[in-house]
């Protein structure tokens, strides 16, 4: 079965997502905004990406309606959160981009359960739940990205990830049908949820009560680490590569993480075009002002080649590489 981007439109005559008639049809169905020829660089922490038709849902129902129309018209689609951990193409996308943000950013509490809209920034969710005396999301306080994006890729840091706290995930499939998946139905693995082909609109997590002074101390330490050790104030996507895994790496005495391997290969400060391996943290590539997606892919390939020659480890990108029709270019995410 062919797949054109995250939305499966096999066997359907495709309509261009850039067609004015398609944008008008969207406007006739949705409460949210539809923007044509919108530069995707505005929605990427890398500040990279060409034009696309972008839907800004006002309510969760807009997601289902947009996906249903895309399915009917054979238009590929791509869901986007706050644009971290992703590399969008310089040419833009001939795919409908559903950008989850305001309108899907609500939060509500029932005891230890918290329900979070997919468009809520993860750091905001972390701060608000921590301020109420609950731990579990506090590890994401300095991590750019949305709740939906974090759950989708099972983001993690400081020894925790989303799979530790998720109870349910509400999704919309490629045909616009919604469903609630309990934790056992979400096949979380390292930096992956297994929910490709669906859009997360809401998640419920169970958090644990914690003493406020302990939470405040941990959050302060995490902020200090991020400010001291990462280029948090420069355009970047976060970690570029996943850490190698397996028994051989767990027993390794030398460099083990992706950042350590890149640094030990002498690659800090290496550049391709306008993108550079950060001198602060080798697993961060920063846009120095003129970077293109082609530059980033070129530096990824250069780093992979050098690390493999030096250490025998083939680093796998954590950043999601996106093609012109919204399809994933990462081999492990391709059908």
VOLO-553553 format. One record per residue (C-alpha): residue in three letters; x, y, z; residue number from 1. Coordinates in Angstrom, 2 decimals, m for minus. Layout:
N
resn = ALA	xx = X	yy = Y	zz = Z	resi = NUM
...
REM end
This chain:
335
resn = UNK	xx = 0.00	yy = 0.00	zz = 0.00	resi = 1
resn = UNK	xx = 1.40	yy = 3.36	zz = m0.99	resi = 2
resn = UNK	xx = 1.59	yy = 6.10	zz = 1.55	resi = 3
resn = UNK	xx = 1.71	yy = 9.76	zz = 0.62	resi = 4
resn = UNK	xx = 2.85	yy = 11.44	zz = 3.81	resi = 5
resn = UNK	xx = 1.40	yy = 10.53	zz = 7.20	resi = 6
resn = UNK	xx = m2.10	yy = 10.47	zz = 5.66	resi = 7
resn = UNK	xx = m2.80	yy = 7.32	zz = 3.66	resi = 8
resn = UNK	xx = m4.45	yy = 8.29	zz = 0.37	resi = 9
resn = UNK	xx = m3.64	yy = 5.19	zz = m1.66	resi = 10
resn = UNK	xx = m5.96	yy = 4.57	zz = m4.58	resi = 11
resn = UNK	xx = m7.29	yy = 8.14	zz = m4.62	resi = 12
resn = UNK	xx = m6.65	yy = 10.71	zz = m7.34	resi = 13
resn = UNK	xx = m4.64	yy = 13.36	zz = m5.57	resi = 14
resn = UNK	xx = m5.54	yy = 17.04	zz = m5.38	resi = 15
resn = UNK	xx = m2.74	yy = 19.50	zz = m4.66	resi = 16
resn = UNK	xx = m2.80	yy = 20.80	zz = m1.10	resi = 17
resn = UNK	xx = m1.82	yy = 24.15	zz = m2.63	resi = 18
resn = UNK	xx = m4.94	yy = 24.33	zz = m4.84	resi = 19
resn = UNK	xx = m6.99	yy = 27.45	zz = m3.96	resi = 20
resn = UNK	xx = m10.22	yy = 25.45	zz = m4.26	resi = 21
resn = UNK	xx = m9.00	yy = 23.04	zz = m1.58	resi = 22
resn = UNK	xx = m8.20	yy = 25.92	zz = 0.78	resi = 23
resn = UNK	xx = m11.66	yy = 27.39	zz = 0.17	resi = 24
resn = UNK	xx = m13.30	yy = 24.04	zz = 0.88	resi = 25
resn = UNK	xx = m11.41	yy = 23.91	zz = 4.18	resi = 26
resn = UNK	xx = m12.57	yy = 27.40	zz = 5.12	resi = 27
resn = UNK	xx = m16.15	yy = 26.34	zz = 4.50	resi = 28
resn = UNK	xx = m15.89	yy = 23.53	zz = 7.04	resi = 29
resn = UNK	xx = m13.60	yy = 24.73	zz = 9.81	resi = 30
resn = UNK	xx = m13.87	yy = 27.20	zz = 12.66	resi = 31
resn = UNK	xx = m10.10	yy = 27.66	zz = 12.60	resi = 32
resn = UNK	xx = m7.90	yy = 29.60	zz = 10.20	resi = 33
resn = UNK	xx = m6.54	yy = 28.43	zz = 6.83	resi = 34
resn = UNK	xx = m3.36	yy = 30.06	zz = 5.54	resi = 35
resn = UNK	xx = m2.14	yy = 29.55	zz = 1.97	resi = 36
resn = UNK	xx = 1.54	yy = 29.71	zz = 0.92	resi = 37
resn = UNK	xx = 2.48	yy = 30.05	zz = 4.57	resi = 38
resn = UNK	xx = 6.27	yy = 29.85	zz = 5.23	resi = 39
resn = UNK	xx = 6.85	yy = 26.81	zz = 7.44	resi = 40
resn = UNK	xx = 10.02	yy = 28.39	zz = 8.83	resi = 41
resn = UNK	xx = 7.64	yy = 30.36	zz = 11.08	resi = 42
resn = UNK	xx = 6.58	yy = 27.10	zz = 12.71	resi = 43
resn = UNK	xx = 10.00	yy = 25.48	zz = 13.10	resi = 44
resn = UNK	xx = 12.52	yy = 25.97	zz = 15.90	resi = 45
resn = UNK	xx = 15.17	yy = 25.52	zz = 13.19	resi = 46
resn = UNK	xx = 13.65	yy = 28.49	zz = 11.29	resi = 47
resn = UNK	xx = 13.79	yy = 26.34	zz = 8.14	resi = 48
resn = UNK	xx = 10.98	yy = 25.37	zz = 5.76	resi = 49
resn = UNK	xx = 9.24	yy = 26.54	zz = 2.59	resi = 50
resn = UNK	xx = 5.55	yy = 27.30	zz = 1.92	resi = 51
resn = UNK	xx = 2.48	yy = 25.14	zz = 2.52	resi = 52
resn = UNK	xx = m1.25	yy = 25.34	zz = 3.15	resi = 53
resn = UNK	xx = m1.59	yy = 25.47	zz = 6.93	resi = 54
resn = UNK	xx = m4.67	yy = 24.85	zz = 9.07	resi = 55
resn = UNK	xx = m4.75	yy = 26.34	zz = 12.57	resi = 56
resn = UNK	xx = m7.56	yy = 24.40	zz = 14.31	resi = 57
resn = UNK	xx = m9.71	yy = 26.39	zz = 16.72	resi = 58
resn = UNK	xx = m11.18	yy = 23.26	zz = 18.32	resi = 59
resn = UNK	xx = m10.38	yy = 19.55	zz = 18.28	resi = 60
resn = UNK	xx = m13.26	yy = 18.90	zz = 15.87	resi = 61
resn = UNK	xx = m11.43	yy = 20.95	zz = 13.23	resi = 62
resn = UNK	xx = m8.72	yy = 18.28	zz = 13.10	resi = 63
resn = UNK	xx = m11.19	yy = 15.55	zz = 12.17	resi = 64
resn = UNK	xx = m12.94	yy = 17.75	zz = 9.62	resi = 65
resn = UNK	xx = m9.66	yy = 18.73	zz = 7.95	resi = 66
resn = UNK	xx = m8.45	yy = 15.13	zz = 7.81	resi = 67
resn = UNK	xx = m11.78	yy = 13.95	zz = 6.42	resi = 68
resn = UNK	xx = m11.64	yy = 16.48	zz = 3.59	resi = 69
resn = UNK	xx = m8.01	yy = 15.63	zz = 2.88	resi = 70
resn = UNK	xx = m8.96	yy = 11.95	zz = 2.75	resi = 71
resn = UNK	xx = m11.86	yy = 12.64	zz = 0.36	resi = 72
resn = UNK	xx = m9.70	yy = 14.74	zz = m1.96	resi = 73
resn = UNK	xx = m6.61	yy = 12.54	zz = m1.84	resi = 74
resn = UNK	xx = m4.50	yy = 15.26	zz = m0.23	resi = 75
resn = UNK	xx = m1.55	yy = 14.12	zz = 1.90	resi = 76
resn = UNK	xx = m1.31	yy = 15.73	zz = 5.30	resi = 77
resn = UNK	xx = 1.18	yy = 16.42	zz = 8.03	resi = 78
resn = UNK	xx = 0.57	yy = 17.24	zz = 11.70	resi = 79
resn = UNK	xx = 2.85	yy = 19.80	zz = 13.33	resi = 80
resn = UNK	xx = 3.20	yy = 20.93	zz = 16.93	resi = 81
resn = UNK	xx = 5.66	yy = 23.62	zz = 17.97	resi = 82
resn = UNK	xx = 8.14	yy = 22.53	zz = 15.31	resi = 83
resn = UNK	xx = 10.97	yy = 21.22	zz = 17.45	resi = 84
resn = UNK	xx = 12.78	yy = 17.98	zz = 16.62	resi = 85
resn = UNK	xx = 11.76	yy = 18.23	zz = 12.98	resi = 86
resn = UNK	xx = 13.39	yy = 19.27	zz = 9.70	resi = 87
resn = UNK	xx = 10.99	yy = 20.64	zz = 7.08	resi = 88
resn = UNK	xx = 11.98	yy = 20.82	zz = 3.38	resi = 89
resn = UNK	xx = 13.27	yy = 24.00	zz = 1.76	resi = 90
resn = UNK	xx = 10.72	yy = 23.57	zz = m1.05	resi = 91
resn = UNK	xx = 7.82	yy = 23.50	zz = 1.39	resi = 92
resn = UNK	xx = 5.12	yy = 20.84	zz = 1.43	resi = 93
resn = UNK	xx = 2.53	yy = 19.85	zz = m1.15	resi = 94
resn = UNK	xx = 0.59	yy = 18.50	zz = 1.81	resi = 95
resn = UNK	xx = m1.94	yy = 19.94	zz = 4.20	resi = 96
resn = UNK	xx = m0.18	yy = 21.02	zz = 7.40	resi = 97
resn = UNK	xx = m2.33	yy = 20.79	zz = 10.53	resi = 98
resn = UNK	xx = m0.62	yy = 22.95	zz = 13.12	resi = 99
resn = UNK	xx = m1.78	yy = 22.18	zz = 16.67	resi = 100
resn = UNK	xx = m1.53	yy = 25.14	zz = 19.03	resi = 101
resn = UNK	xx = m4.00	yy = 27.57	zz = 20.55	resi = 102
resn = UNK	xx = m7.46	yy = 26.05	zz = 20.69	resi = 103
resn = UNK	xx = m6.00	yy = 22.68	zz = 21.62	resi = 104
resn = UNK	xx = m4.00	yy = 23.88	zz = 24.62	resi = 105
resn = UNK	xx = m6.39	yy = 23.35	zz = 27.52	resi = 106
resn = UNK	xx = m5.51	yy = 21.67	zz = 30.80	resi = 107
resn = UNK	xx = m7.77	yy = 20.20	zz = 33.46	resi = 108
resn = UNK	xx = m7.17	yy = 18.24	zz = 36.65	resi = 109
resn = UNK	xx = m9.03	yy = 15.45	zz = 38.41	resi = 110
resn = UNK	xx = m6.94	yy = 14.42	zz = 41.41	resi = 111
resn = UNK	xx = m3.71	yy = 12.86	zz = 40.15	resi = 112
resn = UNK	xx = m5.02	yy = 12.75	zz = 36.56	resi = 113
resn = UNK	xx = m4.34	yy = 15.67	zz = 34.27	resi = 114
resn = UNK	xx = m5.79	yy = 16.02	zz = 30.76	resi = 115
resn = UNK	xx = m3.68	yy = 18.07	zz = 28.38	resi = 116
resn = UNK	xx = m4.49	yy = 19.43	zz = 24.94	resi = 117
resn = UNK	xx = m1.96	yy = 18.42	zz = 22.29	resi = 118
resn = UNK	xx = m1.23	yy = 22.04	zz = 21.40	resi = 119
resn = UNK	xx = m0.11	yy = 23.03	zz = 24.91	resi = 120
resn = UNK	xx = 3.62	yy = 23.78	zz = 25.16	resi = 121
resn = UNK	xx = 5.24	yy = 21.01	zz = 27.19	resi = 122
resn = UNK	xx = 7.22	yy = 23.48	zz = 29.36	resi = 123
resn = UNK	xx = 3.98	yy = 25.25	zz = 30.29	resi = 124
resn = UNK	xx = 2.34	yy = 21.93	zz = 31.23	resi = 125
resn = UNK	xx = 5.44	yy = 21.12	zz = 33.28	resi = 126
resn = UNK	xx = 5.35	yy = 24.43	zz = 35.16	resi = 127
resn = UNK	xx = 1.62	yy = 24.36	zz = 35.87	resi = 128
resn = UNK	xx = 1.54	yy = 20.79	zz = 37.14	resi = 129
resn = UNK	xx = 4.68	yy = 21.36	zz = 39.23	resi = 130
resn = UNK	xx = 3.21	yy = 24.54	zz = 40.71	resi = 131
resn = UNK	xx = 0.27	yy = 22.41	zz = 41.88	resi = 132
resn = UNK	xx = 2.69	yy = 20.02	zz = 43.63	resi = 133
resn = UNK	xx = 2.77	yy = 17.18	zz = 41.09	resi = 134
resn = UNK	xx = 5.85	yy = 15.51	zz = 39.62	resi = 135
resn = UNK	xx = 6.19	yy = 13.60	zz = 36.36	resi = 136
resn = UNK	xx = 6.06	yy = 16.35	zz = 33.75	resi = 137
resn = UNK	xx = 8.56	yy = 18.58	zz = 35.54	resi = 138
resn = UNK	xx = 11.40	yy = 16.94	zz = 33.58	resi = 139
resn = UNK	xx = 10.11	yy = 18.71	zz = 30.44	resi = 140
resn = UNK	xx = 10.27	yy = 22.20	zz = 31.94	resi = 141
resn = UNK	xx = 13.12	yy = 23.29	zz = 29.67	resi = 142
resn = UNK	xx = 12.29	yy = 21.20	zz = 26.61	resi = 143
resn = UNK	xx = 10.80	yy = 23.04	zz = 23.61	resi = 144
resn = UNK	xx = 7.85	yy = 21.37	zz = 21.97	resi = 145
resn = UNK	xx = 4.18	yy = 20.62	zz = 22.44	resi = 146
resn = UNK	xx = 2.44	yy = 17.98	zz = 24.51	resi = 147
resn = UNK	xx = 1.21	yy = 16.22	zz = 21.36	resi = 148
resn = UNK	xx = 4.64	yy = 16.25	zz = 19.75	resi = 149
resn = UNK	xx = 6.24	yy = 14.98	zz = 22.95	resi = 150
resn = UNK	xx = 3.82	yy = 12.07	zz = 23.26	resi = 151
resn = UNK	xx = 4.08	yy = 11.29	zz = 19.54	resi = 152
resn = UNK	xx = 7.86	yy = 10.87	zz = 19.69	resi = 153
resn = UNK	xx = 7.95	yy = 9.73	zz = 23.34	resi = 154
resn = UNK	xx = 10.28	yy = 12.59	zz = 24.16	resi = 155
resn = UNK	xx = 12.41	yy = 12.24	zz = 27.23	resi = 156
resn = UNK	xx = 15.09	yy = 13.86	zz = 29.35	resi = 157
resn = UNK	xx = 16.51	yy = 13.79	zz = 32.87	resi = 158
resn = UNK	xx = 15.67	yy = 10.11	zz = 33.20	resi = 159
resn = UNK	xx = 11.98	yy = 10.33	zz = 32.28	resi = 160
resn = UNK	xx = 9.81	yy = 10.22	zz = 29.16	resi = 161
resn = UNK	xx = 6.15	yy = 10.52	zz = 28.25	resi = 162
resn = UNK	xx = 5.53	yy = 6.77	zz = 28.39	resi = 163
resn = UNK	xx = 6.16	yy = 6.95	zz = 32.15	resi = 164
resn = UNK	xx = 3.04	yy = 9.04	zz = 32.78	resi = 165
resn = UNK	xx = 0.57	yy = 8.56	zz = 29.88	resi = 166
resn = UNK	xx = m2.75	yy = 6.85	zz = 30.70	resi = 167
resn = UNK	xx = m4.76	yy = 7.59	zz = 27.55	resi = 168
resn = UNK	xx = m4.22	yy = 9.27	zz = 24.19	resi = 169
resn = UNK	xx = m7.05	yy = 10.69	zz = 22.08	resi = 170
resn = UNK	xx = m6.24	yy = 10.47	zz = 18.37	resi = 171
resn = UNK	xx = m7.83	yy = 11.21	zz = 15.01	resi = 172
resn = UNK	xx = m7.04	yy = 8.84	zz = 12.15	resi = 173
resn = UNK	xx = m6.44	yy = 9.64	zz = 8.48	resi = 174
resn = UNK	xx = m10.17	yy = 9.36	zz = 7.69	resi = 175
resn = UNK	xx = m11.10	yy = 11.85	zz = 10.42	resi = 176
resn = UNK	xx = m12.34	yy = 9.30	zz = 12.96	resi = 177
resn = UNK	xx = m11.43	yy = 9.82	zz = 16.60	resi = 178
resn = UNK	xx = m10.54	yy = 7.16	zz = 19.17	resi = 179
resn = UNK	xx = m9.20	yy = 6.94	zz = 22.70	resi = 180
resn = UNK	xx = m6.22	yy = 4.63	zz = 23.17	resi = 181
resn = UNK	xx = m5.33	yy = 3.38	zz = 26.64	resi = 182
resn = UNK	xx = m1.68	yy = 3.02	zz = 27.62	resi = 183
resn = UNK	xx = m1.52	yy = m0.68	zz = 26.64	resi = 184
resn = UNK	xx = m2.66	yy = 0.23	zz = 23.10	resi = 185
resn = UNK	xx = 0.18	yy = 2.71	zz = 22.58	resi = 186
resn = UNK	xx = 3.35	yy = 0.77	zz = 21.62	resi = 187
resn = UNK	xx = 5.87	yy = 3.17	zz = 23.12	resi = 188
resn = UNK	xx = 9.54	yy = 2.51	zz = 22.43	resi = 189
resn = UNK	xx = 12.62	yy = 4.72	zz = 22.65	resi = 190
resn = UNK	xx = 11.67	yy = 8.05	zz = 21.02	resi = 191
resn = UNK	xx = 8.61	yy = 6.59	zz = 19.32	resi = 192
resn = UNK	xx = 4.94	yy = 6.07	zz = 20.17	resi = 193
resn = UNK	xx = 3.90	yy = 3.92	zz = 17.21	resi = 194
resn = UNK	xx = 1.07	yy = 6.37	zz = 16.42	resi = 195
resn = UNK	xx = 2.24	yy = 7.20	zz = 12.89	resi = 196
resn = UNK	xx = m0.72	yy = 7.94	zz = 10.63	resi = 197
resn = UNK	xx = m2.77	yy = 9.46	zz = 13.46	resi = 198
resn = UNK	xx = m3.00	yy = 12.92	zz = 15.00	resi = 199
resn = UNK	xx = m2.88	yy = 13.25	zz = 18.78	resi = 200
resn = UNK	xx = m5.38	yy = 15.84	zz = 20.02	resi = 201
resn = UNK	xx = m5.36	yy = 15.15	zz = 23.77	resi = 202
resn = UNK	xx = m3.62	yy = 13.02	zz = 26.38	resi = 203
resn = UNK	xx = m4.33	yy = 12.12	zz = 30.00	resi = 204
resn = UNK	xx = m1.44	yy = 11.54	zz = 32.37	resi = 205
resn = UNK	xx = m1.22	yy = 10.34	zz = 35.96	resi = 206
resn = UNK	xx = 1.23	yy = 12.31	zz = 38.07	resi = 207
resn = UNK	xx = 2.48	yy = 11.81	zz = 41.61	resi = 208
resn = UNK	xx = 2.30	yy = 14.34	zz = 44.46	resi = 209
resn = UNK	xx = 5.67	yy = 15.75	zz = 45.47	resi = 210
resn = UNK	xx = 6.94	yy = 18.20	zz = 48.08	resi = 211
resn = UNK	xx = 7.04	yy = 21.65	zz = 46.54	resi = 212
resn = UNK	xx = 10.55	yy = 22.51	zz = 47.69	resi = 213
resn = UNK	xx = 11.90	yy = 19.32	zz = 46.06	resi = 214
resn = UNK	xx = 10.17	yy = 20.11	zz = 42.77	resi = 215
resn = UNK	xx = 11.41	yy = 23.71	zz = 42.84	resi = 216
resn = UNK	xx = 14.97	yy = 22.54	zz = 43.46	resi = 217
resn = UNK	xx = 14.88	yy = 19.96	zz = 40.66	resi = 218
resn = UNK	xx = 13.43	yy = 22.46	zz = 38.19	resi = 219
resn = UNK	xx = 16.09	yy = 25.04	zz = 39.07	resi = 220
resn = UNK	xx = 18.82	yy = 22.44	zz = 38.49	resi = 221
resn = UNK	xx = 17.32	yy = 21.45	zz = 35.12	resi = 222
resn = UNK	xx = 17.18	yy = 25.06	zz = 33.97	resi = 223
resn = UNK	xx = 20.78	yy = 25.61	zz = 35.06	resi = 224
resn = UNK	xx = 21.91	yy = 22.51	zz = 33.15	resi = 225
resn = UNK	xx = 20.09	yy = 23.58	zz = 29.99	resi = 226
resn = UNK	xx = 21.46	yy = 27.12	zz = 30.10	resi = 227
resn = UNK	xx = 24.99	yy = 25.94	zz = 30.82	resi = 228
resn = UNK	xx = 25.16	yy = 22.93	zz = 28.51	resi = 229
resn = UNK	xx = 22.90	yy = 23.53	zz = 25.49	resi = 230
resn = UNK	xx = 22.49	yy = 26.28	zz = 22.85	resi = 231
resn = UNK	xx = 18.95	yy = 26.96	zz = 24.10	resi = 232
resn = UNK	xx = 18.90	yy = 30.52	zz = 22.72	resi = 233
resn = UNK	xx = 19.87	yy = 29.60	zz = 19.13	resi = 234
resn = UNK	xx = 17.71	yy = 28.14	zz = 16.33	resi = 235
resn = UNK	xx = 18.03	yy = 24.37	zz = 16.60	resi = 236
resn = UNK	xx = 15.86	yy = 21.25	zz = 16.84	resi = 237
resn = UNK	xx = 17.13	yy = 19.78	zz = 20.10	resi = 238
resn = UNK	xx = 18.97	yy = 16.46	zz = 19.97	resi = 239
resn = UNK	xx = 19.80	yy = 15.51	zz = 16.38	resi = 240
resn = UNK	xx = 20.66	yy = 11.84	zz = 17.01	resi = 241
resn = UNK	xx = 19.36	yy = 9.08	zz = 19.25	resi = 242
resn = UNK	xx = 21.81	yy = 7.58	zz = 21.71	resi = 243
resn = UNK	xx = 23.17	yy = 4.17	zz = 20.64	resi = 244
resn = UNK	xx = 21.58	yy = 1.30	zz = 22.55	resi = 245
resn = UNK	xx = 22.27	yy = m2.35	zz = 23.23	resi = 246
resn = UNK	xx = 24.40	yy = m4.38	zz = 25.64	resi = 247
resn = UNK	xx = 27.69	yy = m3.55	zz = 23.91	resi = 248
resn = UNK	xx = 27.12	yy = 0.18	zz = 24.39	resi = 249
resn = UNK	xx = 25.91	yy = m0.21	zz = 27.97	resi = 250
resn = UNK	xx = 29.24	yy = m1.91	zz = 28.81	resi = 251
resn = UNK	xx = 31.30	yy = 0.69	zz = 26.96	resi = 252
resn = UNK	xx = 33.90	yy = 2.54	zz = 29.05	resi = 253
resn = UNK	xx = 34.51	yy = 5.31	zz = 26.52	resi = 254
resn = UNK	xx = 32.02	yy = 7.60	zz = 24.75	resi = 255
resn = UNK	xx = 28.48	yy = 6.20	zz = 24.88	resi = 256
resn = UNK	xx = 25.99	yy = 8.94	zz = 24.10	resi = 257
resn = UNK	xx = 25.56	yy = 10.47	zz = 20.66	resi = 258
resn = UNK	xx = 26.94	yy = 13.78	zz = 21.90	resi = 259
resn = UNK	xx = 30.01	yy = 12.11	zz = 23.41	resi = 260
resn = UNK	xx = 30.69	yy = 10.15	zz = 20.22	resi = 261
resn = UNK	xx = 30.41	yy = 13.26	zz = 18.05	resi = 262
resn = UNK	xx = 32.66	yy = 15.27	zz = 20.36	resi = 263
resn = UNK	xx = 35.23	yy = 12.45	zz = 20.58	resi = 264
resn = UNK	xx = 35.27	yy = 12.41	zz = 16.77	resi = 265
resn = UNK	xx = 36.46	yy = 16.02	zz = 16.82	resi = 266
resn = UNK	xx = 33.32	yy = 17.36	zz = 15.17	resi = 267
resn = UNK	xx = 32.33	yy = 20.21	zz = 17.48	resi = 268
resn = UNK	xx = 32.20	yy = 23.37	zz = 15.39	resi = 269
resn = UNK	xx = 31.99	yy = 21.48	zz = 12.07	resi = 270
resn = UNK	xx = 29.84	yy = 23.24	zz = 9.48	resi = 271
resn = UNK	xx = 27.98	yy = 22.61	zz = 6.26	resi = 272
resn = UNK	xx = 26.66	yy = 25.83	zz = 4.77	resi = 273
resn = UNK	xx = 24.78	yy = 27.71	zz = 7.45	resi = 274
resn = UNK	xx = 24.47	yy = 24.91	zz = 10.03	resi = 275
resn = UNK	xx = 27.05	yy = 24.09	zz = 12.69	resi = 276
resn = UNK	xx = 27.67	yy = 21.37	zz = 15.29	resi = 277
resn = UNK	xx = 27.25	yy = 23.40	zz = 18.47	resi = 278
resn = UNK	xx = 30.48	yy = 24.04	zz = 20.40	resi = 279
resn = UNK	xx = 28.34	yy = 23.80	zz = 23.56	resi = 280
resn = UNK	xx = 26.77	yy = 20.38	zz = 22.95	resi = 281
resn = UNK	xx = 27.80	yy = 18.16	zz = 20.05	resi = 282
resn = UNK	xx = 24.34	yy = 16.58	zz = 19.60	resi = 283
resn = UNK	xx = 22.84	yy = 19.99	zz = 18.79	resi = 284
resn = UNK	xx = 23.14	yy = 21.51	zz = 15.32	resi = 285
resn = UNK	xx = 22.46	yy = 25.26	zz = 15.21	resi = 286
resn = UNK	xx = 21.26	yy = 27.47	zz = 12.39	resi = 287
resn = UNK	xx = 23.83	yy = 30.26	zz = 12.21	resi = 288
resn = UNK	xx = 21.45	yy = 32.39	zz = 10.15	resi = 289
resn = UNK	xx = 21.42	yy = 31.04	zz = 6.60	resi = 290
resn = UNK	xx = 20.95	yy = 27.28	zz = 7.07	resi = 291
resn = UNK	xx = 18.82	yy = 25.24	zz = 4.69	resi = 292
resn = UNK	xx = 17.35	yy = 21.78	zz = 5.13	resi = 293
resn = UNK	xx = 19.92	yy = 20.55	zz = 2.60	resi = 294
resn = UNK	xx = 22.69	yy = 21.93	zz = 4.84	resi = 295
resn = UNK	xx = 21.32	yy = 20.10	zz = 7.87	resi = 296
resn = UNK	xx = 20.98	yy = 16.81	zz = 6.00	resi = 297
resn = UNK	xx = 24.53	yy = 17.24	zz = 4.69	resi = 298
resn = UNK	xx = 25.91	yy = 17.75	zz = 8.19	resi = 299
resn = UNK	xx = 23.92	yy = 14.78	zz = 9.49	resi = 300
resn = UNK	xx = 25.48	yy = 12.57	zz = 6.81	resi = 301
resn = UNK	xx = 28.97	yy = 13.92	zz = 7.51	resi = 302
resn = UNK	xx = 28.66	yy = 13.27	zz = 11.24	resi = 303
resn = UNK	xx = 27.20	yy = 9.78	zz = 10.69	resi = 304
resn = UNK	xx = 30.05	yy = 8.87	zz = 8.36	resi = 305
resn = UNK	xx = 32.80	yy = 10.17	zz = 10.66	resi = 306
resn = UNK	xx = 31.41	yy = 8.58	zz = 13.84	resi = 307
resn = UNK	xx = 30.92	yy = 5.24	zz = 12.10	resi = 308
resn = UNK	xx = 34.48	yy = 5.28	zz = 10.76	resi = 309
resn = UNK	xx = 35.86	yy = 6.15	zz = 14.20	resi = 310
resn = UNK	xx = 33.68	yy = 4.06	zz = 16.53	resi = 311
resn = UNK	xx = 31.71	yy = 1.63	zz = 14.35	resi = 312
resn = UNK	xx = 28.41	yy = 3.16	zz = 15.47	resi = 313
resn = UNK	xx = 25.81	yy = 4.27	zz = 12.91	resi = 314
resn = UNK	xx = 23.98	yy = 7.14	zz = 14.59	resi = 315
resn = UNK	xx = 20.24	yy = 7.20	zz = 13.91	resi = 316
resn = UNK	xx = 18.59	yy = 10.62	zz = 13.60	resi = 317
resn = UNK	xx = 16.19	yy = 11.59	zz = 16.35	resi = 318
resn = UNK	xx = 15.12	yy = 14.63	zz = 14.35	resi = 319
resn = UNK	xx = 12.26	yy = 13.76	zz = 11.98	resi = 320
resn = UNK	xx = 13.26	yy = 14.38	zz = 8.35	resi = 321
resn = UNK	xx = 10.27	yy = 15.37	zz = 6.21	resi = 322
resn = UNK	xx = 9.89	yy = 15.04	zz = 2.43	resi = 323
resn = UNK	xx = 8.01	yy = 17.31	zz = 0.04	resi = 324
resn = UNK	xx = 4.71	yy = 15.39	zz = 0.39	resi = 325
resn = UNK	xx = 4.89	yy = 15.25	zz = 4.18	resi = 326
resn = UNK	xx = 6.39	yy = 11.75	zz = 4.20	resi = 327
resn = UNK	xx = 8.99	yy = 10.70	zz = 6.75	resi = 328
resn = UNK	xx = 12.45	yy = 10.19	zz = 5.30	resi = 329
resn = UNK	xx = 13.71	yy = 8.39	zz = 8.42	resi = 330
resn = UNK	xx = 13.99	yy = 4.71	zz = 7.39	resi = 331
resn = UNK	xx = 12.52	yy = 3.41	zz = 10.67	resi = 332
resn = UNK	xx = 9.38	yy = 5.54	zz = 10.16	resi = 333
resn = UNK	xx = 8.84	yy = 4.72	zz = 6.49	resi = 334
resn = UNK	xx = 6.25	yy = 2.06	zz = 5.55	resi = 335
REM end
